[in-house]
Amino acid sequence: MHSNGTQGTGRLPAATDEGGGRRFALRVAIVADVRLYREGLAELIRGDDIEVVAQVRSRDAAAIGLDPDAGRVPDVVLWDVAGQGGIDGLDAFVAGAGNVRILVLAVDEFEAEVVRLAEAGMAGYVTRDADVPALVEAIHNVAAGEFPCTPRVAGALLRRVGTLARRERVSASAALTPRELEVVRLAGRGLTNKEIATELTVELSTVKNHLHNALEKLGVHRRTEAVARVGAQSTTPARD
């Protein structure tokens, strides 16, 4: 009979928090091509709040226990980007890793590299100059869904998000006929279906048909979503 409160979780209890409640050790897997590096890193970070559950080379990363039924799914995977696997290996791993968070090690903090790693699926990174306390802090940050970075890197990531959003809007707009796009843009100005019909001098049913077709092509269910997809939002919100 379990009396420590861990029944069914398989998690190792860590130290108690300030409120007296139990915390659980974060499960961490290490992916690095140099064995001494893997083992040394494991010894440095292992403690009450971190359990190292796997240490593998990049080519064996797929062997990390990612099956929830196995009870050994890591919370965070440390990935040495300087190894043979590099970013391409990270790409392949993330494709089959589900929701596991990846903390990339040994990053040169150049904007282009961080953006590329973010696109590959990393959840956080530490630079080549980071010390052990910084790494442990980064592990906890990533596990909590946080992404600490410099303002310069944050700016690069935001610019990339903006670029991708603009491309998506262009692609969405190209999927619509000129009339469908016009109807969606009028909806983005806050006009009702009846007002759009008056503006375009068409029947109300025609406006409804155009909106219905636009929603289907864009794969959305509400006109506000269609407006957002084509970037047609004005200062007056669209009314569903």
C-alpha positions as CSV (number, residue, x, y, z in Angstrom):
1,M,0.0,0.0,0.0
2,H,1.3,3.4,-1.0
3,S,1.3,6.1,1.7
4,N,3.5,8.7,0.0
5,G,0.9,10.1,-2.3
6,T,2.7,8.9,-5.5
7,Q,0.4,6.0,-6.3
8,G,-0.4,5.9,-10.0
9,T,2.0,8.6,-10.9
10,G,5.4,6.8,-10.9
11,R,7.0,10.1,-10.0
12,L,9.8,10.5,-7.5
13,P,8.8,12.8,-4.6
14,A,11.1,15.8,-4.3
15,A,11.6,18.3,-1.5
16,T,8.5,20.0,-0.2
17,D,7.6,23.5,-1.4
18,E,7.3,26.5,0.8
19,G,3.6,25.7,1.5
20,G,4.5,22.2,2.8
21,G,3.1,20.4,-0.2
22,R,5.0,17.8,-2.2
23,R,6.7,18.6,-5.5
24,F,7.7,15.9,-7.9
25,A,11.1,15.4,-9.6
26,L,11.2,16.6,-13.2
27,R,12.1,13.8,-15.6
28,V,14.9,14.7,-17.9
29,A,16.5,12.9,-20.8
30,I,19.9,13.9,-22.2
31,V,20.7,13.6,-25.9
32,A,24.4,14.1,-26.7
33,D,26.9,12.2,-28.9
34,V,29.8,12.3,-26.4
35,R,29.3,9.8,-23.6
36,L,31.5,11.6,-21.1
37,Y,29.4,14.7,-21.7
38,R,26.1,12.9,-21.2
39,E,27.2,11.2,-18.0
40,G,28.9,14.3,-16.6
41,L,25.8,16.4,-17.3
42,A,23.6,13.8,-15.7
43,E,25.7,13.9,-12.5
44,L,25.7,17.7,-12.4
45,I,21.9,18.2,-12.7
46,R,20.6,15.1,-10.9
47,G,19.0,16.0,-7.5
48,D,15.9,16.0,-5.5
49,D,14.0,18.0,-8.1
50,I,15.5,16.4,-11.3
51,E,15.5,12.7,-12.2
52,V,17.6,11.7,-15.3
53,V,15.6,9.0,-17.0
54,A,17.6,8.5,-20.2
55,Q,21.0,9.3,-21.7
56,V,21.4,8.6,-25.4
57,R,23.3,9.6,-28.6
58,S,21.4,11.7,-31.1
59,R,21.0,8.8,-33.5
60,D,19.3,6.8,-30.7
61,A,17.0,9.6,-29.6
62,A,14.0,7.8,-30.9
63,A,14.6,5.2,-28.2
64,I,13.8,7.6,-25.4
65,G,10.7,6.4,-23.6
66,L,7.9,8.6,-25.1
67,D,5.1,6.1,-24.5
68,P,2.9,7.4,-21.7
69,D,2.0,3.8,-20.8
70,A,5.6,3.0,-20.0
71,G,5.6,5.6,-17.2
72,R,9.0,7.0,-18.2
73,V,8.1,9.9,-20.4
74,P,10.6,12.8,-19.8
75,D,9.2,16.2,-19.0
76,V,12.2,17.9,-20.7
77,V,14.7,16.6,-23.2
78,L,18.2,18.2,-23.2
79,W,19.4,18.3,-26.8
80,D,23.1,19.0,-27.6
81,V,22.8,20.9,-30.9
82,A,26.6,20.8,-31.3
83,G,26.5,17.1,-31.8
84,Q,26.1,15.1,-35.0
85,G,22.3,15.2,-34.9
86,G,22.2,19.0,-34.8
87,I,19.1,20.9,-36.0
88,D,18.2,18.3,-38.6
89,G,18.2,15.6,-35.9
90,L,16.1,17.8,-33.7
91,D,13.6,18.2,-36.6
92,A,13.2,14.5,-36.9
93,F,13.0,13.8,-33.2
94,V,10.3,16.5,-32.6
95,A,8.1,15.0,-35.3
96,G,7.6,11.9,-33.2
97,A,8.1,13.4,-29.7
98,G,4.5,14.5,-29.0
99,N,4.4,17.3,-26.4
100,V,7.7,16.7,-24.8
101,R,9.6,20.0,-24.3
102,I,13.1,20.3,-25.8
103,L,15.8,22.4,-24.2
104,V,18.6,22.9,-26.6
105,L,22.2,23.0,-25.3
106,A,25.3,24.8,-26.6
107,V,23.4,27.4,-28.7
108,D,25.3,30.3,-30.3
109,E,22.9,33.1,-29.6
110,F,22.6,34.4,-33.1
111,E,19.1,35.5,-34.1
112,A,19.0,33.3,-37.2
113,E,20.0,30.2,-35.2
114,V,17.5,30.7,-32.4
115,V,14.7,31.3,-34.9
116,R,15.7,28.1,-36.8
117,L,15.7,26.1,-33.6
118,A,12.3,27.5,-32.6
119,E,10.9,26.5,-35.9
120,A,12.4,23.0,-35.4
121,G,10.4,22.8,-32.1
122,M,12.6,23.8,-29.2
123,A,11.0,25.1,-26.1
124,G,14.1,26.8,-24.7
125,Y,17.8,27.0,-24.9
126,V,21.0,27.6,-23.0
127,T,24.1,29.1,-24.6
128,R,27.6,27.6,-24.7
129,D,28.7,29.8,-21.8
130,A,25.9,28.8,-19.5
131,D,26.8,27.3,-16.1
132,V,25.1,24.5,-14.2
133,P,22.8,26.7,-12.1
134,A,21.7,28.5,-15.3
135,L,21.0,25.1,-16.9
136,V,19.0,23.8,-13.9
137,E,17.0,27.1,-13.9
138,A,16.4,26.7,-17.7
139,I,15.1,23.1,-17.2
140,H,12.5,24.4,-14.7
141,N,11.6,27.3,-16.9
142,V,11.0,25.1,-19.9
143,A,9.0,22.6,-17.8
144,A,6.8,25.5,-16.7
145,G,6.2,26.6,-20.3
146,E,8.5,29.7,-20.1
147,F,11.0,30.8,-22.7
148,P,13.6,33.2,-21.2
149,C,15.6,35.0,-23.9
150,T,17.3,38.3,-24.6
151,P,15.2,41.2,-25.9
152,R,17.1,41.0,-29.2
153,V,16.2,37.3,-29.6
154,A,12.6,38.1,-28.6
155,G,12.5,40.7,-31.3
156,A,13.7,38.3,-33.9
157,L,11.1,35.7,-32.9
158,L,8.3,38.2,-33.1
159,R,9.4,39.4,-36.5
160,R,9.4,35.7,-37.7
161,V,5.9,35.2,-36.3
162,G,4.8,38.3,-38.1
163,T,6.3,37.1,-41.4
164,L,4.6,33.7,-41.1
165,A,1.3,35.4,-40.2
166,R,1.5,37.6,-43.3
167,R,2.2,34.6,-45.5
168,E,-0.8,32.8,-44.0
169,R,-3.0,35.7,-44.7
170,V,-1.8,36.0,-48.3
171,S,-2.4,32.2,-48.8
172,A,-5.9,32.5,-47.3
173,S,-6.8,35.4,-49.4
174,A,-5.7,33.6,-52.6
175,A,-8.1,30.7,-51.8
176,L,-11.1,33.0,-52.1
177,T,-12.8,34.5,-55.1
178,P,-12.6,38.3,-55.4
179,R,-16.3,38.6,-54.4
180,E,-15.8,36.3,-51.4
181,L,-12.8,38.2,-50.3
182,E,-14.7,41.5,-50.7
183,V,-17.6,40.1,-48.5
184,V,-15.1,39.0,-45.8
185,R,-13.4,42.4,-45.8
186,L,-16.7,44.2,-45.4
187,A,-17.5,41.9,-42.5
188,G,-14.2,42.9,-41.1
189,R,-15.4,46.5,-41.1
190,G,-18.2,45.4,-38.8
191,L,-21.0,45.3,-41.4
192,T,-23.9,42.9,-40.9
193,N,-25.0,40.6,-43.8
194,K,-27.8,43.0,-44.6
195,E,-25.5,46.0,-44.7
196,I,-23.0,44.1,-46.9
197,A,-25.9,43.2,-49.3
198,T,-26.8,46.9,-49.5
199,E,-23.2,47.9,-50.0
200,L,-22.7,45.5,-52.9
201,T,-26.3,45.8,-54.3
202,V,-26.9,42.1,-54.1
203,E,-29.4,39.8,-52.4
204,L,-29.0,38.9,-48.7
205,S,-28.9,35.3,-49.7
206,T,-26.0,36.0,-52.1
207,V,-24.0,37.5,-49.2
208,K,-24.8,34.5,-47.0
209,N,-23.6,32.1,-49.8
210,H,-20.4,34.0,-50.3
211,L,-19.7,33.9,-46.5
212,H,-20.5,30.2,-46.3
213,N,-18.1,29.4,-49.2
214,A,-15.4,31.6,-47.6
215,L,-15.7,29.8,-44.2
216,E,-15.5,26.4,-45.9
217,K,-12.5,27.3,-48.0
218,L,-10.7,28.8,-44.9
219,G,-11.6,25.9,-42.7
220,V,-13.2,28.0,-40.0
221,H,-16.7,28.2,-38.5
222,R,-17.2,31.9,-37.7
223,R,-16.9,35.0,-39.7
224,T,-14.6,36.6,-37.1
225,E,-12.2,33.7,-37.7
226,A,-12.4,34.3,-41.5
227,V,-11.7,38.0,-41.0
228,A,-8.6,37.1,-38.9
229,R,-7.4,34.6,-41.5
230,V,-7.4,37.1,-44.4
231,G,-6.2,40.0,-42.2
232,A,-9.3,42.1,-43.0
233,Q,-10.0,43.2,-39.4
234,S,-10.7,46.9,-39.0
235,T,-11.1,48.9,-35.8
236,T,-14.8,47.8,-35.7
237,P,-15.0,44.1,-34.8
238,A,-16.8,41.8,-37.2
239,R,-20.2,40.7,-35.9
240,D,-21.0,36.9,-36.0
